[in-house]
């Protein structure tokens, strides 16, 4: 399942980069996150409850930063396991813009295997789209906090 889009931010590229390139800040943008652990600046993991109709799917997800070119490009890989599902995701972000405006082009290739994956793209696509929407809204909120308050962790 390939997804892509563009998100506009009213903030300098360096501020947007500081949010999307910080695993701890990005963890706070993920819906259903239950715990989070950073191994190093290229590897981290999370326990997540993905909302899937009846209850939810608990997954352990390992993230690895594959490539980065500050402050314009980053890609990462995520591998998740849960009861009835295996998930692989490759995602990339490209930032452009000058001054107080930044445009983020993003893409994600999500593969879900196992019984959950057999539900098919028709069922999974709206759920994935909803989760992406939540993440992008949360990223925008964190960017505004980083820009406005100047308080970064």
C-alpha positions in Angstrom: 0.0 0.0 0.0 1.7 3.2 -1.2 0.8 6.5 0.3 2.1 9.9 -0.4 1.3 13.6 0.1 2.5 17.0 1.0 2.1 18.9 4.2 2.7 22.7 4.5 4.1 24.3 7.7 4.3 27.9 8.8 7.7 27.4 10.2 11.4 27.5 9.0 12.7 24.3 7.6 15.2 23.8 10.5 12.3 23.8 13.0 10.3 21.2 11.0 13.5 19.2 10.6 14.1 19.3 14.4 10.7 17.7 15.0 10.7 15.0 12.3 14.3 14.1 13.0 13.7 13.6 16.8 12.6 10.1 17.6 11.1 11.2 21.0 9.0 14.0 19.4 7.9 11.7 16.6 6.9 9.0 19.1 4.5 11.6 20.6 2.8 12.0 17.2 2.0 8.3 16.9 -1.6 7.3 17.8 -2.0 4.5 20.3 1.6 4.6 21.6 2.0 2.7 24.9 5.8 2.8 25.4 8.9 4.0 23.6 12.6 3.3 23.9 15.6 4.9 22.1 18.5 2.6 21.5 20.7 5.2 19.7 20.2 8.1 17.2 19.4 5.6 14.4 17.4 2.9 16.2 14.3 3.1 18.4 11.3 1.0 19.2 7.7 1.4 20.3 4.8 -0.6 21.6 1.6 0.6 19.9 -2.0 -0.3 19.9 -3.3 0.2 16.4 -7.1 0.8 16.3 -8.6 -1.9 14.0 -12.3 -2.0 14.5 -12.8 -4.4 17.4 -10.4 -3.3 20.1 -7.1 -2.9 18.4 -3.9 -4.6 17.4 -1.0 -4.5 19.7 2.3 -4.3 17.9 6.0 -4.0 18.7 7.6 -1.8 16.1 11.4 -1.3 15.5 12.5 1.8 13.7 15.7 2.3 11.9 16.9 5.6 10.3 18.2 4.6 6.8 19.4 7.9 5.5 19.4 11.6 6.3 20.6 14.8 4.6 19.8 17.7 7.1 17.7 19.7 6.8 16.0 18.3 3.7 15.7 14.5 3.5 15.3 11.5 5.8 14.2 8.0 5.3 13.4 5.2 7.7 12.3 1.7 8.0 9.8 0.3 10.5 9.2 -3.4 11.2 6.3 -4.4 13.4 5.0 -7.7 14.8 1.8 -8.4 16.6 -0.7 -11.2 17.0 -2.0 -11.9 13.5 0.1 -9.3 11.7 3.6 -8.5 10.4 4.2 -4.9 9.2 7.0 -3.5 7.1 7.1 0.2 6.2 9.5 2.3 4.3 9.0 6.0 4.6 10.7 9.2 3.4 10.4 12.9 4.0 11.7 15.7 1.8 11.6 19.3 3.1 11.8 22.4 0.9 11.0 26.0 1.4 12.5 29.3 2.5 11.9 31.6 5.4 8.8 30.9 7.5 7.3 28.4 5.0 8.2 24.7 4.7 6.7 22.1 2.5 7.2 18.4 3.4 6.7 15.9 0.7 6.2 12.4 2.3 5.8 8.9 1.0 5.2 5.6 2.7 5.1 2.0 1.5 3.2 -0.1 4.0 3.0 -3.9 3.8 0.9 -5.9 6.2 1.0 -9.7 6.2 -0.8 -12.4 8.3 -4.5 -12.6 9.1 -4.8 -8.8 9.5 -3.1 -8.3 6.2 -5.5 -10.6 4.5 -8.3 -8.2 5.3 -7.2 -6.5 2.2 -6.3 -3.0 1.1 -10.0 -2.0 0.8 -10.4 -2.5 4.5 -6.9 -1.4 5.6 -6.5 1.7 3.5 -9.0 3.9 5.3 -7.5 2.9 8.7 -3.9 3.6 7.5 -5.1 7.0 6.0 -6.7 7.9 9.3 -3.5 7.1 11.2 -1.4 9.1 8.7 -3.8 12.1 9.2 -3.4 11.9 13.0 0.4 11.8 12.7 0.6 14.7 10.3 -1.7 16.8 12.5 0.4 16.0 15.6 3.6 16.8 13.7 2.1 20.2 12.8 1.2 20.8 16.4 4.8 19.9 17.6 6.3 22.2 14.9 4.2 25.1 16.2 5.3 24.4 19.7 8.9 24.2 18.7 8.6 27.4 16.7 6.5 29.4 19.2 7.9 28.3 22.6 11.4 27.8 21.5 11.5 25.0 24.1 13.0 21.9 22.6 14.0 18.9 24.6 
